[in-house]
Amino acid sequence: MYLWHLIMFSKKLLTRLVLLIAISLFATLPAEAQCAMCKAIAESNSQGGGEIAAGLNSGILYLMVFPYLIIAAVAYAFYRQRKLNSQEKT
């Protein structure tokens, strides 16, 4: 009985995850070419001795880390749950 509930929960979770990924991929707003403007400002500022380019790079790295942390946390939770389930079976 417990295994059946776990399987159904996994299917619901997987379905929701796939739906969330599909929505996030197809429901994006078009970019307005801000990257070219930011690049031009950062290049002109870095040539003049400013530190805007370093700040932009740090900001990009900061924003890039969180999706990987979330994915790692979800993967660890799945691993831990499977490990607990395999220990209960024995």
C-alpha positions as CSV (number, residue, x, y, z in Angstrom):
1,M,0.0,0.0,0.0
2,Y,2.8,2.4,0.9
3,L,4.6,1.6,-2.3
4,W,1.5,2.4,-4.3
5,H,1.2,5.8,-2.7
6,L,4.9,6.5,-3.3
7,I,4.5,5.6,-7.0
8,M,1.4,7.8,-7.4
9,F,3.2,10.7,-5.6
10,S,6.2,10.3,-7.9
11,K,4.0,10.3,-11.0
12,K,2.2,13.4,-9.8
13,L,5.5,15.1,-9.0
14,L,7.0,14.2,-12.3
15,T,3.9,15.4,-14.2
16,R,4.0,18.7,-12.3
17,L,7.7,19.1,-12.9
18,V,7.4,18.5,-16.6
19,L,4.4,20.9,-16.8
20,L,6.4,23.6,-15.0
21,I,9.4,23.2,-17.3
22,A,7.2,23.3,-20.4
23,I,5.4,26.4,-19.2
24,S,8.7,28.1,-18.3
25,L,10.1,27.3,-21.7
26,F,7.2,28.4,-23.8
27,A,5.9,31.4,-21.7
28,T,8.9,33.6,-22.1
29,L,8.9,37.3,-22.9
30,P,10.9,38.5,-25.8
31,A,14.2,40.3,-25.0
32,E,14.6,43.9,-26.1
33,A,18.3,43.7,-26.9
34,Q,19.5,44.9,-23.5
35,C,22.6,42.7,-23.7
36,A,24.2,44.7,-26.4
37,M,23.6,47.9,-24.5
38,C,25.0,46.5,-21.3
39,K,28.0,45.1,-23.1
40,A,28.7,48.5,-24.7
41,I,28.4,50.3,-21.4
42,A,30.6,47.8,-19.6
43,E,33.3,47.9,-22.3
44,S,33.4,51.7,-22.4
45,N,33.5,51.8,-18.6
46,S,36.2,49.2,-18.2
47,Q,38.4,51.0,-20.7
48,G,38.0,54.2,-18.6
49,G,39.1,52.4,-15.5
50,G,35.6,51.8,-14.0
51,E,34.5,48.7,-12.3
52,I,31.0,48.3,-13.8
53,A,32.2,45.3,-15.9
54,A,33.4,43.4,-12.8
55,G,30.1,44.2,-11.1
56,L,28.1,42.8,-14.0
57,N,30.2,39.7,-14.1
58,S,29.7,39.2,-10.3
59,G,25.9,39.7,-10.8
60,I,25.7,37.2,-13.6
61,L,27.6,34.6,-11.5
62,Y,25.3,35.3,-8.5
63,L,22.2,34.8,-10.6
64,M,23.6,31.7,-12.2
65,V,24.3,29.9,-9.0
66,F,20.8,29.6,-7.6
67,P,19.2,27.4,-10.3
68,Y,22.1,24.9,-9.8
69,L,21.6,25.0,-6.0
70,I,17.9,24.3,-6.4
71,I,18.6,21.4,-8.8
72,A,21.2,20.0,-6.4
73,A,18.8,20.2,-3.5
74,V,16.1,18.4,-5.4
75,A,18.5,15.7,-6.5
76,Y,19.7,15.2,-3.0
77,A,16.2,15.0,-1.7
78,F,15.4,12.3,-4.3
79,Y,18.6,10.4,-3.4
80,R,17.8,10.6,0.3
81,Q,14.2,9.4,-0.1
82,R,15.3,6.5,-2.3
83,K,18.0,5.6,0.3
84,L,15.4,5.7,3.1
85,N,13.0,3.6,1.0
86,S,15.6,1.0,0.3
87,Q,16.5,0.7,4.0
88,E,12.9,0.3,4.9
89,K,12.5,-2.7,2.5
90,T,15.4,-4.6,4.1
